[in-house]
Amino acid sequence: MIKNRFLTFLFLICAFVAEGQNEGTVKNAVSKAAEFARYSDFGAKGDGKTNDIDAIAATHAFANLNNLLVKADDGATYYIGGKDRTVIVQTDTDFGKAAFIIDDTEVQNRNASVFTISSGLKPFKLEKIASLKRNQEKIDASLPGPCLITVTNSNVKQYIRFGLNQNNGSSQTDIFVVDKNGNVDKNAPIIWDFDQITDITALPIDEKPLKISGGRFTTIANKAESKYTYYSRNIAIRRSNVLVEGLEHRITGEEDHGAPYGGFINIGDCSYVTIKNTILTGHRTYTTIGAADKPVTMGTYDLSANRALNVSFIHCTQTNDINDNKYWGILGSNFCKNLLYDHCTLSRFDAHQGVANATIRNSTLGHMGINAIGSGKLLVENSWIRGKTIINLRSDYGSTWQGEVVIRNCVFVPADGKPISAALIGGSNSGQHDFGYTCYMPEKITIENLRIDDSQHPENYQGPAIFANFNPEMKDESYNENFPYVKTKDVILSNITTASGKAVRVSDNAFMFRDVKVNTGK
């Protein structure tokens, strides 16, 4: 124990001398940190003016070495300037009632997170696995314990984006959890066939939960040029088994231009993460020139999840109006599985490059609604949806959902009451673009106990359609799809009511959906 303390002491002297701190401050910190570490013990002023990033980083470095809780000082306001320094968090942290000002007006490195919640466990390569199959139940590996497996085949491109933000796609990738014997968690299955593997990595999962609580964060927004130079001045979660509870994030200083943000809470390469009782803020929407040399609005996020499994957002809200389109939708995600909104009031749910299984319940979704592509089960229940559709299957990724959709006990207010011709399921696919995979509509759609408030509708309104017009060019048998779009087989409707009094119909495009079987239950 004495030896460990001595080594810790030497570490802190080196760290503090490098940052201009004195030895007396370190001794004082070591003497006080028997049970927990405070930022003030390591020299943080908390006056809202002095840049406290070095003291905050040193506090966590000491806590990480000694497995200590970190506590902020209630009433303190910690100013964090633009210095290129990331705080590594590996122990429970109580931000409490302290305030944190993150000033992004002069940032040395926009790619550097402010806090990274990380694991002390190290990833390692799995050299012997040469291929994988969709829904494979076991991998041939002996592991130290439960692990998060990330696999890539860089020779195959998928999610080849279509439209104003077109691109050449992403390398085929998957992420899943296995136990120490290599058994794959059936709740988050392998979703692709990997004929070849160019990289496969195992990251041991921390079985002890880590909790981050409290904190009142304010970002002073950047004033950079409006282009796709994303800012990562955030809390990055890169460890499994994490709970964030009671955090608040607000934004100030936004002007008529600025670079987008990649999520103040940014979750990636991890599993079992819960964001609970948290208040967030939507970012202003800015415009730039996209890949197709045309103006596009840039996605900018306060929540982001990438290559993450079993992520839950519970009792989360946002400070600005969820129906105000000046602010971009609050969540963006890629390559995720088992995403959950429960008791949330947020402007958007979004899965860009695929989600396997998603649930939205007891929630209210604002102007950008529910946007998704992916596979498995997409469940929406006991919720109010105020977007243009209940579910929009993203057309830039082929409007694909390989699985089923269930909508139950919901209220749909099309476009927040604006006069539009309502459709329940939106999207489009011409059958002429190669997305790198076969595109599917949900094989089965079940809609039960749905109230559609379409009282504000345009003239000549024919009633709400189950499907939007996914391909206006497909009018008869002469239309040829070079990349056939697999259509829905069955729709089950039960207890659907409309404010307009008009019945639900299939689509404006009766030909495209001619083979869909619609069953109405009583």
PyMOL commands that set and color helices and strands:
alter all, ss='L'
color gray80, all
select helices_A, chain A and resi 2-18+23-32+39-42+53-66+395-397+414-417
alter helices_A, ss='H'
color red, helices_A
select strands_A, chain A and resi 36-38+47-51+69-71+77-80+87-89+93-103+115-117+124-125+147-158+170-178+199-204+210-220+235-237+242-245+248-252+262-276+279-280+287-289+295-297+301-314+317-318+331-342+345-361+364-381+384-385+391-393+401-412+423-426+439-440+444-452+465-467+485-486+490-498+505-507+517-521
alter strands_A, ss='S'
color yellow, strands_A
deselect
rebuild
show_as cartoon
